[in-house]
Amino acid sequence: MKRRAIGLIVAGLLAGCSSQPQDENGPTWSGTSNKSPEQYAQCLLPKWQTWRPQARQDVTDSGVRLVASAGFTQALASTSVDRDGSGSKVQLFLPQQWRESTAWVEMAKACQ
């Protein structure tokens, strides 16, 4: 029983680590948009959901955050869309294994 409890604690800690966006090296891409954070998210979320149906949108104090996870690794991709004057500042964070794909950046640019 004690081993099982320790195993569950370790698994929980590891799951928490794997669910964090890979942003230690800064954003994969950043840009600006004349759209509000909500308008930008309305454009980008359906594009993400084409690839990752479980992608979601969360409201933040400064705008919107989109999050999608890889099914088998649970690594997260996220985009922060923050109010910036009359538009938005956009930052895309991708896990290392997704950084070679240009599709995520192209989807973000298409919504500018």
C-alpha positions in Angstrom: 0.0 0.0 0.0 2.8 2.4 0.9 4.6 1.7 -2.5 1.4 2.3 -4.3 0.9 5.7 -2.6 4.4 6.7 -3.4 4.0 5.7 -7.0 0.8 7.7 -7.3 2.6 10.8 -5.8 5.5 10.4 -8.2 3.2 9.9 -11.2 1.2 13.1 -10.2 4.4 15.1 -10.0 5.6 13.9 -13.4 2.3 14.6 -15.0 2.4 18.2 -13.7 5.9 18.6 -15.2 4.8 17.3 -18.6 1.8 19.5 -18.8 3.7 22.8 -18.8 4.3 24.7 -22.0 7.9 24.5 -23.3 8.6 28.2 -23.0 12.0 28.1 -21.2 13.7 29.5 -24.4 11.0 32.1 -25.1 8.2 32.0 -27.6 8.5 30.0 -30.8 6.9 32.9 -32.6 5.6 36.3 -31.5 3.8 39.1 -33.4 1.1 41.7 -33.1 -2.4 42.0 -34.5 -4.9 44.8 -35.0 -7.6 42.4 -33.7 -8.7 42.3 -30.1 -7.6 39.2 -28.2 -11.1 37.7 -28.5 -11.2 38.3 -32.2 -7.8 36.8 -32.7 -8.7 33.7 -30.6 -12.0 33.3 -32.7 -9.8 33.0 -35.7 -7.0 30.8 -34.3 -9.0 28.3 -32.1 -10.9 26.6 -35.0 -7.6 26.2 -36.8 -6.0 24.5 -33.8 -9.1 22.3 -33.3 -8.6 21.0 -36.8 -5.4 19.5 -35.6 -6.1 19.0 -31.9 -9.9 18.8 -31.3 -9.4 19.2 -27.5 -7.8 22.7 -27.9 -9.4 25.2 -25.6 -9.5 28.9 -24.9 -9.1 30.4 -21.4 -9.8 34.0 -20.5 -6.9 35.8 -18.7 -6.6 39.1 -16.9 -4.8 40.5 -20.0 -6.6 38.7 -22.8 -6.9 35.1 -23.9 -4.8 32.0 -23.8 -5.2 29.0 -26.2 -3.9 25.6 -25.1 -3.6 22.3 -27.0 -1.9 19.1 -25.9 -0.3 16.2 -27.8 -2.4 13.1 -27.0 0.5 10.7 -26.3 3.0 13.0 -24.5 0.6 15.6 -23.0 3.1 18.3 -23.9 1.3 21.6 -24.3 1.3 24.2 -27.0 0.0 27.6 -26.0 -0.6 31.0 -27.4 -1.0 34.1 -25.2 -2.9 36.9 -26.8 -2.7 40.0 -24.6 -4.3 43.4 -25.1 -1.8 45.9 -26.6 -3.2 49.3 -27.3 -6.0 48.9 -29.7 -4.8 45.4 -30.8 -3.0 42.4 -29.4 0.4 41.0 -28.7 0.7 37.3 -29.6 3.2 34.8 -28.3 3.2 31.2 -29.5 4.9 28.5 -27.3 5.5 25.1 -28.7 7.0 21.9 -27.1 10.4 21.0 -28.5 9.0 18.1 -30.6 6.6 20.4 -32.4 9.0 23.3 -33.2 10.1 21.8 -36.5 6.5 22.1 -37.9 5.8 25.4 -39.5 2.0 24.7 -39.5 1.5 26.2 -36.0 3.3 29.4 -36.9 1.5 29.7 -40.2 -1.9 29.3 -38.4 -0.9 32.1 -36.0 0.3 34.4 -38.8 -2.9 33.7 -40.8 -5.0 35.3 -38.0 -3.0 38.5 -37.7 
